[in-house]
Amino acid sequence: MQSRPLTVVLLDTDPAVAEVADILQELGHRVLLFPDAEEMVRLASRCRAEIGVVPAAGIPAWRHAREQASTISEPLPILALVSEPTVEELEQLRAKADDVLSWPSGHPYLADRLQALVEMRQLRKEATLRRAHAQTAREIAATLGASISFEELLFDALLRVVESACSQSALVLVGGDDPAHFYVMGASDDPGSVRLPVPELEHPEASEAIQRRRELRLSLDQDAEALPDLMHQALIRRRLGTLLVFPLLWDGAAYGCLEVCFDDEIELPEATMDLLREAAALIGHTLRSSDVYQSLREQTHKKAPGTAASQGQLDALQKYEEFFQRAFDGIFVLDRGATILHVNPAGEQITGYSRRGLVGKDLGQFVADEDRPLLVSAVAEMGRRGLGHSFDLRLLTTSGDSIVVSVSPSAVIADDELVVLSFRDVTEARALENELRSTKEFLERLIDSTVDAIVATDIEGRVVLFNQGAERIFGISADEVVGKLSMKALFPEGAADAVMASLRGPEDGGLGRLEAARREVVGPNGELVPVLLSANLIYEDGVEVGTVGIYSDLRERLRTERALAQTQEKLIETEKQALIAELAGTTAHELNQPLTSIMGYAELLKRRIAADDSNHRAVDTILTEAERMAEIVRKIGKITRYETKAYVGGAQILDLEKSSG
């Protein structure tokens, strides 16, 4: 078990406690030592301690101190340390402490046992909290289901929400026909504010939660991207540290929200969050069917001549009903506030919503978050000018998925300033466009990242493609070439025509194809660059429309080949000299033995023959020539290099003097 850092308090009345403290500090835990049990119990909560360690002898003092501290609502879990306990002692300690650890034999299990006790405490707290919240939810449901005034019931329910969440206040807001205002249906801190309108700008978080149909958590510690400026200012203006917003749902749509306010920046237990979600669901269901809400709808409806219930608008829509019904494209009719007043059958089929699920609701509610500013801008432009430009919009369908529709602002019904938007599903078309665009970009990156030069021309020979490899070989940028230069400018005079002749001939790879062949092109500063060129004619419906060539730079390869040839020549020369040296050594060794014998026997003959004998001179000649041969053999044995000299008939022989020097 991998333990997280804990805050541990220890009763320092035994030497073993100091050992435990050292071990826990090495493991990264926060350790606080107390010499007195009363002080440990009194200060543990202030230190935010999560667990305590007490030696067995100190357990009675600790239990007494805890009993005396009547203000402690939740006792700290305690791990008792005991040295070599008996079974009976262990059972007695387990009845007084949460767990017992034998010390020092239990050293390897210390961290895991502490972590397990802390987790067990957390589970107990959560279970207790959930039981309490479940009871609260039952009480709220019973309260809202009573038959007395719903305003009083809602106020009582909000008080129970505030009490259970330990919050500052709770507020219920609903939308009316006027999109610029919300209406207060209940407030825990102001029961007299029911049905009062509040500007939408004062509660931007309510608009966000209702449009997106999901809960929000706003806190001053959030960064600027996560918390828009309007919401940040709203928190400051209302002096809040944290604000939780839960949408009130009816028939799959949000019509209001429950806001729970906190002074500080907090993180609530998941059990409390579940209670607030359940409270929002109960309030959303009972409020929507209550008399007080129906009464509010009737009042605001009469005050809002710009809604779909306006008789003038209904008459205007009736004129175009048959056209809308027969249209193949989807059609929305909106008022200036982007509220949907009419949707035709094609629009229902495209979005998946029924007319009942759309009419009377803000179209922005069904649009992806990123596209809402575009919708607002388009409706405003239509209202000002009576026309607009087509644009793409992502609509959210009943399945929760988004589709891409191409929207065309069709008209404005002049008498009532109603905006008509026709739209069609282009999801597959846009996906195909994106795929083709991605493929094109990938191929462009692939061509540009290729080391070899790739050059393409049109049928007139003008360059239309010039990748980065070509820029390196030819020493000129693509901007200076594409659409401006002919392929002939890249070759020496006449070479381009020769390449085209090869492409159109049957040799070198066949008609329309040139297999890799050595060519020269004009490189930087007019120098000729050797390349390996392979090319193809490009055909469209059997007609030549251009060429493409791949040029591999041979300069480095040729330099490498020259260096390799020079190295091979040197190697041959070295091998030749080594062979001569070995042959000379072998020859000297083999000739020395017979020469020694000749010289020895000649010397013996010289001694046996009288000085006046006619053979005496011959023996001297034998000795002289043998000594000369011995000198030659010695020179042969000293050969270290290969040096030659001219000989009869123009032949070259080994220069013995220079080779053995």
Secondary structure, DSSP 8 states (H G I E B T S, - for coil): ------EEEEE--SHHHHHHHHHHHHTT-EEEEESSHHHHHHHHTTTT--EEEEEGGGHHHHHHHHHH-TT-SS---EEEEESS--HHHHHHHHHHSSEEEETTTTGGGHHHHHHHHHHHHHHHHHHHHHHHHHHHHHHHHHHHTSSS-HHHHHHHHHHHHHHHHT-SEEEEEEE-S-TTEEEEEEETT-GGGTT-EEEGGG-HHHHHHHHHTS-EEEETTS-TTTS-HHHHHHHHHTT-SEEEEEEEEETTEEEEEEEEEESS-----HHHHHHHHHHHHHHHHHHHTSHHHHHHHHHHHHT-TTSTT-HHHHHHHHHTHHHHHH-SSEEEEE-TT-BEEEE-HHHHHHH---HHHHTTSBGGGGB-GGGHHHHHHHHHHHHHHS----EEEEEE-TTS-EEEEEEEEEEEETTTTEEEEEEEE-HHHHHHHHHHHHHHHHHHHHHHH-SSEEEEEETT-BEEEE-HHHHHHHTS-HHHHTTT-BGGGGSSTTHHHHHHHHHHSSSTTSTTEEEEEEEEEE-GGG-EEEEEEEEEEEEETTEEEEEEEEEEE-HHHHHHHHHHHHHHHHHHHHHHHHHHHHHHHHHHHHHHHHHHHHHHHHHHHHHHS-TTSTTHHHHHHHHHHHHHHHHHHHHHHT--S--EEE-GGG-EEE-HHHHT-
